[in-house]
Amino acid sequence: MIQYIFRNSWWAKRKRSKITIRFTLFDLILEISGLVAVLAMWIFLIATYSGLPDMIPTHYNGSGQADHFGGKSSILMLPVIATAVYAGMTILCRFPHVFNYPVIITENNAFFQYGNMVRMFRCLKLVLVLIFGYLIFHTALNTGRGIGIWFTPVLLAVIFIPVIYFMAKSFMYR
């Protein structure tokens, strides 16, 4: 327990080596896809904003039915949040030595562990932007139906499957 606390303390993180992780083709595809998704979200919202009804769904319950409504300007919060998440995670990926890792970081495994976690963050960044994009698209084209009962389980799956995959990979290559 003491070892776990120490390896994730600020002192241990300060002593970790700072390695620059270079982009692989997969990383480049993830970054470009995320950026395109953010831009597409803004373009779609700008193009459809004038045609939105005055009242739109602003919240959906667990079964996917709209349970709160607000003015159409409230939809602008979704791309703002998505853009902030995208930008924040992009900046955070530049400092992989400050992440919490499930294994002890040594000079031998630092390059792999940093690259693995940065890749996980890039996947999650893309998934989160796509989720926000889906909510914007569905809310803008809402025909009175909810987002569906499958939205919550699918949402959880697309978030946790990459996390589980990259964490397992991290444990396998200690």
N, CA and C atoms as an extended XYZ file, in Angstrom:
522
Properties=species:S:1:pos:R:3:atomname:S:1:resname:S:1:resid:I:1 pbc="F F F"
N         0.829       -1.199        0.000 N   MET     1
C         0.000        0.000        0.000 CA  MET     1
C         0.871        1.260        0.000 C   MET     1
N         1.904        1.247        0.836 N   ILE     2
C         2.803        2.406        0.899 CA  ILE     2
C         3.496        2.596       -0.453 C   ILE     2
N         3.882        1.490       -1.089 N   GLN     3
C         4.550        1.579       -2.384 CA  GLN     3
C         3.615        2.203       -3.427 C   GLN     3
N         2.317        1.826       -3.406 N   TYR     4
C         1.355        2.389       -4.345 CA  TYR     4
C         1.207        3.892       -4.117 C   TYR     4
N         1.108        4.289       -2.872 N   ILE     5
C         0.954        5.719       -2.559 CA  ILE     5
C         2.183        6.490       -3.024 C   ILE     5
N         3.389        5.936       -2.770 N   PHE     6
C         4.595        6.646       -3.158 CA  PHE     6
C         4.742        6.760       -4.669 C   PHE     6
N         4.432        5.680       -5.413 N   ARG     7
C         4.670        5.733       -6.848 CA  ARG     7
C         3.740        6.698       -7.564 C   ARG     7
N         2.609        7.083       -6.928 N   ASN     8
C         1.692        8.049       -7.527 CA  ASN     8
C         1.742        9.402       -6.823 C   ASN     8
N         2.735        9.608       -5.974 N   SER     9
C         2.850       10.887       -5.278 CA  SER     9
C         3.485       11.924       -6.199 C   SER     9
N         3.394       13.163       -5.828 N   TRP    10
C         3.961       14.233       -6.638 CA  TRP    10
C         5.473       14.094       -6.712 C   TRP    10
N         6.093       13.570       -5.653 N   TRP    11
C         7.542       13.419       -5.641 CA  TRP    11
C         7.991       12.388       -6.675 C   TRP    11
N         7.271       11.261       -6.730 N   ALA    12
C         7.622       10.216       -7.684 CA  ALA    12
C         7.390       10.700       -9.117 C   ALA    12
N         6.305       11.425       -9.351 N   LYS    13
C         6.023       11.930      -10.695 CA  LYS    13
C         7.073       12.952      -11.135 C   LYS    13
N         7.567       13.721      -10.182 N   ARG    14
C         8.566       14.732      -10.494 CA  ARG    14
C         9.870       14.083      -10.944 C   ARG    14
N        10.148       12.912      -10.426 N   LYS    15
C        11.397       12.222      -10.738 CA  LYS    15
C        11.300       11.374      -12.009 C   LYS    15
N        10.092       11.207      -12.570 N   ARG    16
C         9.952       10.409      -13.787 CA  ARG    16
C        10.632       11.100      -14.957 C   ARG    16
N        11.156       10.268      -15.839 N   SER    17
C        11.814       10.836      -17.016 CA  SER    17
C        10.773       11.431      -17.959 C   SER    17
N        11.147       12.520      -18.589 N   LYS    18
C        10.258       13.201      -19.531 CA  LYS    18
C        10.659       12.776      -20.928 C   LYS    18
N         9.797       11.975      -21.536 N   ILE    19
C        10.057       11.428      -22.858 CA  ILE    19
C         9.037       12.013      -23.826 C   ILE    19
N         9.477       12.415      -24.988 N   THR    20
C         8.560       12.889      -26.020 CA  THR    20
C         8.040       11.681      -26.796 C   THR    20
N         6.733       11.532      -26.833 N   ILE    21
C         6.111       10.426      -27.552 CA  ILE    21
C         5.825       10.906      -28.974 C   ILE    21
N         6.388       10.230      -29.927 N   ARG    22
C         6.175       10.584      -31.330 CA  ARG    22
C         4.864        9.976      -31.829 C   ARG    22
N         4.267       10.647      -32.797 N   PHE    23
C         3.019       10.179      -33.389 CA  PHE    23
C         3.268        8.943      -34.249 C   PHE    23
N         2.427        7.927      -34.045 N   THR    24
C         2.384        6.808      -34.977 CA  THR    24
C         1.277        7.113      -35.981 C   THR    24
N         1.128        6.281      -36.983 N   LEU    25
C         0.055        6.478      -37.957 CA  LEU    25
C        -1.306        6.405      -37.263 C   LEU    25
N        -1.454        5.457      -36.332 N   PHE    26
C        -2.711        5.321      -35.595 CA  PHE    26
C        -2.996        6.579      -34.779 C   PHE    26
N        -1.975        7.119      -34.122 N   ASP    27
C        -2.144        8.358      -33.350 CA  ASP    27
C        -2.580        9.507      -34.251 C   ASP    27
N        -1.958        9.601      -35.412 N   LEU    28
C        -2.300       10.658      -36.360 CA  LEU    28
C        -3.744       10.517      -36.836 C   LEU    28
N        -4.167        9.291      -37.101 N   ILE    29
C        -5.558        9.051      -37.514 CA  ILE    29
C        -6.515        9.456      -36.407 C   ILE    29
N        -6.184        9.105      -35.156 N   LEU    30
C        -7.046        9.481      -34.023 CA  LEU    30
C        -7.140       10.997      -33.875 C   LEU    30
N        -5.994       11.679      -33.965 N   GLU    31
C        -5.987       13.134      -33.800 CA  GLU    31
C        -6.766       13.828      -34.913 C   GLU    31
N        -6.530       13.420      -36.142 N   ILE    32
C        -7.230       14.046      -37.275 CA  ILE    32
C        -8.724       13.744      -37.194 C   ILE    32
N        -9.083       12.523      -36.843 N   SER    33
C       -10.506       12.166      -36.710 CA  SER    33
C       -11.185       12.999      -35.641 C   SER    33
N       -10.514       13.194      -34.516 N   GLY    34
C       -11.080       14.010      -33.445 CA  GLY    34
C       -11.259       15.453      -33.861 C   GLY    34
N       -10.260       16.001      -34.521 N   LEU    35
C       -10.341       17.388      -34.986 CA  LEU    35
C       -11.445       17.548      -36.026 C   LEU    35
N       -11.540       16.603      -36.959 N   VAL    36
C       -12.609       16.645      -37.967 CA  VAL    36
C       -13.970       16.541      -37.297 C   VAL    36
N       -14.095       15.689      -36.282 N   ALA    37
C       -15.370       15.543      -35.575 CA  ALA    37
C       -15.758       16.846      -34.863 C   ALA    37
N       -14.790       17.509      -34.237 N   VAL    38
C       -15.082       18.788      -33.572 CA  VAL    38
C       -15.520       19.825      -34.597 C   VAL    38
N       -14.790       19.932      -35.690 N   LEU    39
C       -15.154       20.899      -36.730 CA  LEU    39
C       -16.513       20.575      -37.353 C   LEU    39
N       -16.774       19.299      -37.608 N   ALA    40
C       -18.062       18.891      -38.183 CA  ALA    40
C       -19.210       19.213      -37.235 C   ALA    40
N       -18.960       19.034      -35.948 N   MET    41
C       -19.988       19.345      -34.946 CA  MET    41
C       -20.357       20.828      -35.001 C   MET    41
N       -19.348       21.689      -35.043 N   TRP    42
C       -19.597       23.132      -35.108 CA  TRP    42
C       -20.273       23.525      -36.423 C   TRP    42
N       -19.793       22.985      -37.529 N   ILE    43
C       -20.380       23.317      -38.833 CA  ILE    43
C       -21.836       22.863      -38.895 C   ILE    43
N       -22.109       21.646      -38.433 N   PHE    44
C       -23.480       21.146      -38.436 CA  PHE    44
C       -24.385       22.021      -37.576 C   PHE    44
N       -23.903       22.382      -36.387 N   LEU    45
C       -24.736       23.193      -35.493 CA  LEU    45
C       -24.977       24.590      -36.070 C   LEU    45
N       -23.972       25.196      -36.645 N   ILE    46
C       -24.142       26.520      -37.251 CA  ILE    46
C       -25.127       26.448      -38.415 C   ILE    46
N       -25.035       25.367      -39.201 N   ALA    47
C       -25.911       25.229      -40.365 CA  ALA    47
C       -27.364       24.969      -39.972 C   ALA    47
N       -27.595       24.289      -38.857 N   THR    48
C       -28.969       23.915      -38.478 CA  THR    48
C       -29.556       24.783      -37.369 C   THR    48
N       -28.762       25.683      -36.795 N   TYR    49
C       -29.221       26.433      -35.622 CA  TYR    49
C       -30.485       27.253      -35.897 C   TYR    49
N       -30.552       27.934      -37.018 N   SER    50
C       -31.710       28.787      -37.298 CA  SER    50
C       -32.990       27.965      -37.480 C   SER    50
N       -32.869       26.715      -37.862 N   GLY    51
C       -34.044       25.871      -38.060 CA  GLY    51
C       -34.481       25.106      -36.817 C   GLY    51
N       -33.755       25.263      -35.711 N   LEU    52
C       -34.128       24.560      -34.475 CA  LEU    52
C       -35.399       25.161      -33.888 C   LEU    52
N       -36.228       24.330      -33.259 N   PRO    53
C       -37.393       24.884      -32.568 CA  PRO    53
C       -36.940       25.705      -31.357 C   PRO    53
N       -37.826       26.549      -30.853 N   ASP    54
C       -37.469       27.392      -29.711 CA  ASP    54
C       -37.184       26.583      -28.453 C   ASP    54
N       -37.853       25.452      -28.283 N   MET    55
C       -37.626       24.573      -27.129 CA  MET    55
C       -37.050       23.248      -27.627 C   MET    55
N       -35.916       22.854      -27.053 N   ILE    56
C       -35.276       21.591      -27.438 CA  ILE    56
C       -34.995       20.776      -26.179 C   ILE    56
N       -34.831       19.460      -26.318 N   PRO    57
C       -34.467       18.650      -25.149 CA  PRO    57
C       -33.060       19.017      -24.674 C   PRO    57
N       -32.924       19.187      -23.371 N   THR    58
C       -31.607       19.494      -22.807 CA  THR    58
C       -31.096       18.387      -21.899 C   THR    58
N       -31.938       17.402      -21.614 N   HIS    59
C       -31.521       16.281      -20.774 CA  HIS    59
C       -32.364       15.074      -21.115 C   HIS    59
N       -31.716       13.911      -21.079 N   TYR    60
C       -32.411       12.651      -21.322 CA  TYR    60
C       -32.247       11.769      -20.092 C   TYR    60
N       -33.305       11.043      -19.727 N   ASN    61
C       -33.224       10.154      -18.573 CA  ASN    61
C       -32.546        8.843      -18.957 C   ASN    61
N       -32.462        7.917      -18.006 N   GLY    62
C       -31.772        6.659      -18.237 CA  GLY    62
C       -32.384        5.798      -19.325 C   GLY    62
N       -33.683        5.961      -19.569 N   SER    63
C       -34.327        5.177      -20.623 CA  SER    63
C       -34.290        5.895      -21.974 C   SER    63
N       -33.611        7.033      -22.032 N   GLY    64
C       -33.418        7.721      -23.306 CA  GLY    64
C       -34.513        8.704      -23.682 C   GLY    64
N       -35.431        8.973      -22.781 N   GLN    65
C       -36.505        9.923      -23.060 CA  GLN    65
C       -36.135       11.318      -22.543 C   GLN    65
N       -36.504       12.335      -23.314 N   ALA    66
C       -36.227       13.713      -22.907 CA  ALA    66
C       -37.039       14.029      -21.656 C   ALA    66
N       -36.373       14.517      -20.616 N   ASP    67
C       -37.085       14.858      -19.387 CA  ASP    67
C       -36.864       16.301      -18.949 C   ASP    67
N       -36.133       17.077      -19.741 N   HIS    68
C       -35.964       18.494      -19.459 CA  HIS    68
C       -35.803       19.223      -20.783 C   HIS    68
N       -36.408       20.376      -20.868 N   PHE    69
C       -36.356       21.158      -22.096 CA  PHE    69
C       -35.867       22.562      -21.793 C   PHE    69
N       -35.263       23.190      -22.788 N   GLY    70
C       -34.766       24.547      -22.629 CA  GLY    70
C       -34.739       25.254      -23.970 C   GLY    70
N       -34.281       26.468      -23.957 N   GLY    71
C       -34.181       27.254      -25.184 CA  GLY    71
C       -33.149       26.671      -26.130 C   GLY    71
N       -33.289       27.023      -27.397 N   LYS    72
C       -32.386       26.432      -28.391 CA  LYS    72
C       -30.940       26.868      -28.202 C   LYS    72
N       -30.710       27.965      -27.515 N   SER    73
C       -29.328       28.389      -27.270 CA  SER    73
C       -28.598       27.436      -26.319 C   SER    73
N       -29.344       26.627      -25.580 N   SER    74
C       -28.700       25.686      -24.654 CA  SER    74
C       -27.924       24.600      -25.390 C   SER    74
N       -28.231       24.376      -26.649 N   ILE    75
C       -27.486       23.364      -27.421 CA  ILE    75
C       -26.047       23.806      -27.676 C   ILE    75
N       -25.779       25.098      -27.553 N   LEU    76
C       -24.425       25.602      -27.786 CA  LEU    76
C       -23.439       25.124      -26.727 C   LEU    76
N       -23.950       24.706      -25.568 N   MET    77
C       -23.053       24.204      -24.517 CA  MET    77
C       -22.383       22.896      -24.924 C   MET    77
N       -23.066       22.064      -25.706 N   LEU    78
C       -22.492       20.768      -26.089 CA  LEU    78
C       -21.202       20.909      -26.909 C   LEU    78
N       -21.178       21.703      -27.981 N   PRO    79
C       -19.904       21.825      -28.707 CA  PRO    79
C       -18.844       22.594      -27.924 C   PRO    79
N       -19.274       23.503      -27.052 N   VAL    80
C       -18.301       24.220      -26.224 CA  VAL    80
C       -17.607       23.230      -25.284 C   VAL    80
N       -18.388       22.373      -24.635 N   ILE    81
C       -17.810       21.373      -23.729 CA  ILE    81
C       -16.946       20.388      -24.509 C   ILE    81
N       -17.433       19.923      -25.653 N   ALA    82
C       -16.669       18.972      -26.459 CA  ALA    82
C       -15.344       19.580      -26.910 C   ALA    82
N       -15.358       20.834      -27.315 N   THR    83
C       -14.139       21.501      -27.741 CA  THR    83
C       -13.174       21.663      -26.565 C   THR    83
N       -13.699       22.017      -25.405 N   ALA    84
C       -12.854       22.159      -24.207 CA  ALA    84
C       -12.247       20.812      -23.805 C   ALA    84
N       -13.028       19.748      -23.874 N   VAL    85
C       -12.508       18.411      -23.556 CA  VAL    85
C       -11.420       18.026      -24.553 C   VAL    85
N       -11.674       18.256      -25.827 N   TYR    86
C       -10.697       17.938      -26.866 CA  TYR    86
C        -9.398       18.713      -26.640 C   TYR    86
N        -9.505       20.011      -26.425 N   ALA    87
C        -8.311       20.839      -26.230 CA  ALA    87
C        -7.585       20.455      -24.942 C   ALA    87
N        -8.332       20.248      -23.864 N   GLY    88
C        -7.719       19.886      -22.588 CA  GLY    88
C        -6.987       18.555      -22.654 C   GLY    88
N        -7.598       17.566      -23.287 N   MET    89
C        -6.945       16.261      -23.394 CA  MET    89
C        -5.766       16.307      -24.361 C   MET    89
N        -5.833       17.161      -25.368 N   THR    90
C        -4.701       17.329      -26.285 CA  THR    90
C        -3.508       17.906      -25.537 C   THR    90
N        -3.748       18.898      -24.717 N   ILE    91
C        -2.669       19.498      -23.920 CA  ILE    91
C        -2.136       18.490      -22.909 C   ILE    91
N        -3.019       17.762      -22.260 N   LEU    92
C        -2.616       16.779      -21.259 CA  LEU    92
C        -1.748       15.684      -21.860 C   LEU    92
N        -1.996       15.314      -23.096 N   CYS    93
C        -1.203       14.263      -23.756 CA  CYS    93
C         0.253       14.671      -23.957 C   CYS    93
N         0.557       15.938      -23.830 N   ARG    94
C         1.941       16.397      -23.963 CA  ARG    94
C         2.757       16.145      -22.699 C   ARG    94
N         2.092       15.766      -21.612 N   PHE    95
C         2.766       15.566      -20.330 CA  PHE    95
C         2.440       14.189      -19.750 C   PHE    95
N         2.833       13.112      -20.442 N   PRO    96
C         2.471       11.777      -19.953 CA  PRO    96
C         3.153       11.396      -18.652 C   PRO    96
N         4.198       12.093      -18.273 N   HIS    97
C         4.891       11.759      -17.026 CA  HIS    97
C         4.077       12.149      -15.786 C   HIS    97
N         3.004       12.936      -15.947 N   VAL    98
C         2.186       13.314      -14.788 CA  VAL    98
C         0.962       12.413      -14.605 C   VAL    98
N         0.740       11.474      -15.517 N   PHE    99
C        -0.410       10.572      -15.408 CA  PHE    99
C        -0.206        9.616      -14.245 C   PHE    99
N        -1.311        9.069      -13.756 N   ASN   100
C        -1.257        7.969      -12.801 CA  ASN   100
C        -1.193        6.674      -13.588 C   ASN   100
N        -0.263        5.819      -13.249 N   TYR   101
C        -0.085        4.556      -13.961 CA  TYR   101
C        -0.366        3.387      -13.033 C   TYR   101
N        -0.899        2.296      -13.574 N   PRO   102
C        -1.184        1.129      -12.723 CA  PRO   102
C         0.058        0.293      -12.421 C   PRO   102
N         1.183        0.628      -13.045 N   VAL   103
C         2.431       -0.096      -12.814 CA  VAL   103
C         3.519        0.916      -12.447 C   VAL   103
N         4.590        0.411      -11.896 N   ILE   104
C         5.719        1.272      -11.555 CA  ILE   104
C         6.449        1.654      -12.846 C   ILE   104
N         6.712        2.935      -13.001 N   ILE   105
C         7.394        3.427      -14.196 CA  ILE   105
C         8.895        3.390      -13.948 C   ILE   105
N         9.590        2.670      -14.810 N   THR   106
C        11.051        2.588      -14.757 CA  THR   106
C        11.604        3.141      -16.064 C   THR   106
N        12.916        3.239      -16.147 N   GLU   107
C        13.519        3.708      -17.396 CA  GLU   107
C        13.285        2.715      -18.527 C   GLU   107
N        13.141        1.433      -18.187 N   ASN   108
C        12.942        0.400      -19.203 CA  ASN   108
C        11.539        0.414      -19.799 C   ASN   108
N        10.531        0.729      -18.989 N   ASN   109
C         9.160        0.648      -19.492 CA  ASN   109
C         8.514        2.011      -19.731 C   ASN   109
N         9.209        3.081      -19.444 N   ALA   110
C         8.605        4.417      -19.534 CA  ALA   110
C         8.119        4.727      -20.945 C   ALA   110
N         8.915        4.423      -21.945 N   PHE   111
C         8.531        4.754      -23.321 CA  PHE   111
C         7.239        4.039      -23.712 C   PHE   111
N         7.158        2.737      -23.408 N   PHE   112
C         5.945        1.990      -23.745 CA  PHE   112
C         4.746        2.479      -22.937 C   PHE   112
N         4.930        2.652      -21.628 N   GLN   113
C         3.803        3.052      -20.768 CA  GLN   113
C         3.286        4.441      -21.138 C   GLN   113
N         4.177        5.377      -21.396 N   TYR   114
C         3.749        6.718      -21.795 CA  TYR   114
C         2.983        6.664      -23.120 C   TYR   114
N         3.529        5.949      -24.079 N   GLY   115
C         2.861        5.834      -25.381 CA  GLY   115
C         1.505        5.166      -25.275 C   GLY   115
N         1.418        4.144      -24.445 N   ASN   116
C         0.158        3.421      -24.249 CA  ASN   116
C        -0.905        4.331      -23.642 C   ASN   116
N        -0.533        5.083      -22.618 N   MET   117
C        -1.519        5.948      -21.964 CA  MET   117
C        -1.904        7.144      -22.837 C   MET   117
N        -0.956        7.680      -23.577 N   VAL   118
C        -1.275        8.777      -24.503 CA  VAL   118
C        -2.243        8.278      -25.572 C   VAL   118
N        -2.006        7.068      -26.064 N   ARG   119
C        -2.913        6.475      -27.051 CA  ARG   119
C        -4.304        6.261      -26.458 C   ARG   119
N        -4.362        5.834      -25.196 N   MET   120
C        -5.651        5.663      -24.535 CA  MET   120
C        -6.385        7.007      -24.445 C   MET   120
N        -5.667        8.057      -24.086 N   PHE   121
C        -6.289        9.378      -23.995 CA  PHE   121
C        -6.782        9.847      -25.362 C   PHE   121
N        -6.026        9.552      -26.409 N   ARG   122
C        -6.460        9.952      -27.757 CA  ARG   122
C        -7.721        9.200      -28.170 C   ARG   122
N        -7.794        7.919      -27.844 N   CYS   123
C        -9.011        7.149      -28.138 CA  CYS   123
C       -10.196        7.695      -27.371 C   CYS   123
N        -9.992        7.960      -26.078 N   LEU   124
C       -11.087        8.501      -25.264 CA  LEU   124
C       -11.512        9.878      -25.740 C   LEU   124
N       -10.555       10.670      -26.160 N   LYS   125
C       -10.867       12.010      -26.674 CA  LYS   125
C       -11.770       11.903      -27.896 C   LYS   125
N       -11.435       11.005      -28.809 N   LEU   126
C       -12.255       10.805      -30.000 CA  LEU   126
C       -13.633       10.282      -29.627 C   LEU   126
N       -13.697        9.329      -28.719 N   VAL   127
C       -14.987        8.760      -28.298 CA  VAL   127
C       -15.864        9.839      -27.669 C   VAL   127
N       -15.304       10.651      -26.801 N   LEU   128
C       -16.093       11.699      -26.141 CA  LEU   128
C       -16.602       12.735      -27.145 C   LEU   128
N       -15.769       13.125      -28.088 N   VAL   129
C       -16.201       14.084      -29.106 CA  VAL   129
C       -17.323       13.479      -29.957 C   VAL   129
N       -17.201       12.206      -30.308 N   LEU   130
C       -18.257       11.555      -31.091 CA  LEU   130
C       -19.561       11.444      -30.308 C   LEU   130
N       -19.471       11.216      -29.004 N   ILE   131
C       -20.679       11.167      -28.173 CA  ILE   131
C       -21.360       12.533      -28.155 C   ILE   131
N       -20.579       13.584      -27.957 N   PHE   132
C       -21.163       14.927      -27.984 CA  PHE   132
C       -21.739       15.235      -29.363 C   PHE   132
N       -21.049       14.827      -30.405 N   GLY   133
C       -21.556       15.037      -31.758 CA  GLY   133
C       -22.870       14.318      -31.988 C   GLY   133
N       -22.973       13.084      -31.486 N   TYR   134
C       -24.223       12.339      -31.616 CA  TYR   134
C       -25.360       13.060      -30.889 C   TYR   134
N       -25.086       13.555      -29.688 N   LEU   135
C       -26.124       14.276      -28.935 CA  LEU   135
C       -26.569       15.543      -29.674 C   LEU   135
N       -25.634       16.269      -30.250 N   ILE   136
C       -25.984       17.471      -31.013 CA  ILE   136
C       -26.814       17.090      -32.234 C   ILE   136
N       -26.350       16.097      -32.975 N   PHE   137
C       -27.050       15.653      -34.170 CA  PHE   137
C       -28.460       15.189      -33.829 C   PHE   137
N       -28.590       14.396      -32.791 N   HIS   138
C       -29.892       13.864      -32.419 CA  HIS   138
C       -30.821       14.953      -31.893 C   HIS   138
N       -30.285       15.861      -31.103 N   THR   139
C       -31.113       16.945      -30.563 CA  THR   139
C       -31.561       17.881      -31.677 C   THR   139
N       -30.663       18.182      -32.616 N   ALA   140
C       -31.015       19.098      -33.712 CA  ALA   140
C       -32.044       18.482      -34.642 C   ALA   140
N       -31.980       17.181      -34.847 N   LEU   141
C       -32.915       16.516      -35.750 CA  LEU   141
C       -33.997       15.750      -34.994 C   LEU   141
N       -34.206       16.115      -33.738 N   ASN   142
C       -35.157       15.398      -32.887 CA  ASN   142
C       -36.555       15.451      -33.492 C   ASN   142
N       -37.136       14.283      -33.614 N   THR   143
C       -38.501       14.197      -34.146 CA  THR   143
C       -39.485       13.843      -33.036 C   THR   143
N       -39.147       14.174      -31.807 N   GLY   144
C       -40.033       13.872      -30.687 CA  GLY   144
C       -39.686       12.575      -29.982 C   GLY   144
N       -38.768       11.811      -30.579 N   ARG   145
C       -38.334       10.584      -29.938 CA  ARG   145
C       -37.154       10.883      -29.020 C   ARG   145
N       -36.905       10.003      -28.088 N   GLY   146
C       -35.741       10.148      -27.219 CA  GLY   146
C       -34.500        9.632      -27.921 C   GLY   146
N       -33.417        9.540      -27.182 N   ILE   147
C       -32.179        9.033      -27.769 CA  ILE   147
C       -32.128        7.516      -27.747 C   ILE   147
N       -33.099        6.895      -27.137 N   GLY   148
C       -33.174        5.435      -27.146 CA  GLY   148
C       -32.659        4.812      -25.870 C   GLY   148
N       -33.204        3.666      -25.566 N   ILE   149
C       -32.852        2.969      -24.333 CA  ILE   149
C       -31.437        2.396      -24.390 C   ILE   149
N       -30.889        2.209      -25.598 N   TRP   150
C       -29.565        1.627      -25.745 CA  TRP   150
C       -28.448        2.651      -25.623 C   TRP   150
N       -28.780        3.922      -25.521 N   PHE   151
C       -27.734        4.945      -25.496 CA  PHE   151
C       -26.816        4.786      -24.286 C   PHE   151
N       -27.375        4.616      -23.099 N   THR   152
C       -26.547        4.522      -21.890 CA  THR   152
C       -25.642        3.294      -21.895 C   THR   152
N       -26.146        2.078      -22.192 N   PRO   153
C       -25.216        0.939      -22.224 CA  PRO   153
C       -24.139        1.064      -23.305 C   PRO   153
N       -24.507        1.581      -24.462 N   VAL   154
C       -23.514        1.756      -25.533 CA  VAL   154
C       -22.498        2.819      -25.123 C   VAL   154
N       -22.970        3.896      -24.506 N   LEU   155
C       -22.094        4.956      -24.019 CA  LEU   155
C       -21.060        4.390      -23.050 C   LEU   155
N       -21.512        3.615      -22.086 N   LEU   156
C       -20.591        3.025      -21.111 CA  LEU   156
C       -19.611        2.068      -21.783 C   LEU   156
N       -20.099        1.291      -22.736 N   ALA   157
C       -19.227        0.329      -23.419 CA  ALA   157
C       -18.141        1.036      -24.213 C   ALA   157
N       -18.503        2.070      -24.981 N   VAL   158
C       -17.499        2.724      -25.818 CA  VAL   158
C       -16.497        3.534      -24.995 C   VAL   158
N       -16.835        3.834      -23.764 N   ILE   159
C       -15.871        4.505      -22.886 CA  ILE   159
C       -14.989        3.481      -22.167 C   ILE   159
N       -15.600        2.433      -21.621 N   PHE   160
C       -14.832        1.511      -20.791 CA  PHE   160
C       -14.049        0.458      -21.572 C   PHE   160
N       -14.471        0.096      -22.764 N   ILE   161
C       -13.722       -0.910      -23.534 CA  ILE   161
C       -12.307       -0.415      -23.859 C   ILE   161
N       -12.127        0.811      -24.358 N   PRO   162
C       -10.738        1.268      -24.576 CA  PRO   162
C        -9.934        1.363      -23.279 C   PRO   162
N       -10.573        1.806      -22.203 N   VAL   163
C        -9.856        1.920      -20.930 CA  VAL   163
C        -9.389        0.549      -20.463 C   VAL   163
N       -10.258       -0.432      -20.508 N   ILE   164
C        -9.901       -1.793      -20.083 CA  ILE   164
C        -8.800       -2.349      -20.992 C   ILE   164
N        -8.932       -2.140      -22.296 N   TYR   165
C        -7.931       -2.642      -23.241 CA  TYR   165
C        -6.547       -2.058      -22.940 C   TYR   165
N        -6.459       -0.731      -22.812 N   PHE   166
C        -5.158       -0.106      -22.609 CA  PHE   166
C        -4.598       -0.380      -21.214 C   PHE   166
N        -5.453       -0.509      -20.208 N   MET   167
C        -4.971       -0.870      -18.868 CA  MET   167
C        -4.427       -2.290      -18.868 C   MET   167
N        -5.119       -3.204      -19.532 N   ALA   168
C        -4.634       -4.591      -19.617 CA  ALA   168
C        -3.296       -4.633      -20.347 C   ALA   168
N        -3.182       -3.846      -21.400 N   LYS   169
C        -1.927       -3.771      -22.149 CA  LYS   169
C        -0.809       -3.225      -21.268 C   LYS   169
N        -1.154       -2.264      -20.427 N   SER   170
C        -0.178       -1.687      -19.520 CA  SER   170
C         0.333       -2.716      -18.515 C   SER   170
N        -0.576       -3.556      -17.996 N   PHE   171
C        -0.162       -4.605      -17.059 CA  PHE   171
C         0.653       -5.685      -17.756 C   PHE   171
N         0.309       -6.003      -19.007 N   MET   172
C         1.027       -7.066      -19.722 CA  MET   172
C         2.471       -6.683      -20.004 C   MET   172
N         2.733       -5.421      -20.267 N   TYR   173
C         4.081       -4.981      -20.626 CA  TYR   173
C         4.671       -4.090      -19.531 C   TYR   173
N         4.753       -4.629      -18.346 N   ARG   174
C         5.298       -3.859      -17.219 CA  ARG   174
C         6.740       -3.595      -17.478 C   ARG   174
